[in-house]
Amino acid sequence: MTTLLVLTNLPDRPTAEALARELVEARLAACVNILAPCHSVYRWQGSIETADEVPMLIKTSSERYLALEAAIRRRHPYELPEVIALPIREGLPEYLAWVADETHPVD
């Protein structure tokens, strides 16, 4: 099992908090950090756009990634949400075991 750090951005804090709670309740994430708002600059459909966004750091297991991605896509208000998963190569073994335990589906 690989532990993943998944990144996404939401348009506001209430939307981020609702998604974070849903992901943890569904055991798709062990923990979600909701960060301070940031200002993004990006190209979208041929134009330079800007937006204030709320970044999220989501800790999950590789086994739960596809379900996590589907849940984000269902709830995300953007037409094309940023969903990037980075493998965690090293970490405190007890913490990584906790992520695995917390994202294991309950029968």
Sequence and secondary structure as in RCSB ss.txt:
>XXXX:A:sequence
MTTLLVLTNLPDRPTAEALARELVEARLAACVNILAPCHSVYRWQGSIETADEVPMLIKTSSERYLALEAAIRRR
HPYELPEVIALPIREGLPEYLAWVADETHPVD
>XXXX:A:secstr
  EEEEEEEESSHHHHHHHHHHHHHTTS SEEEE   EEEEEEETTEEEEEEEEEEEEEEEGGGHHHHHHHHHHH
  SSS   EEEE  S  HHHHHHHHHHTS   
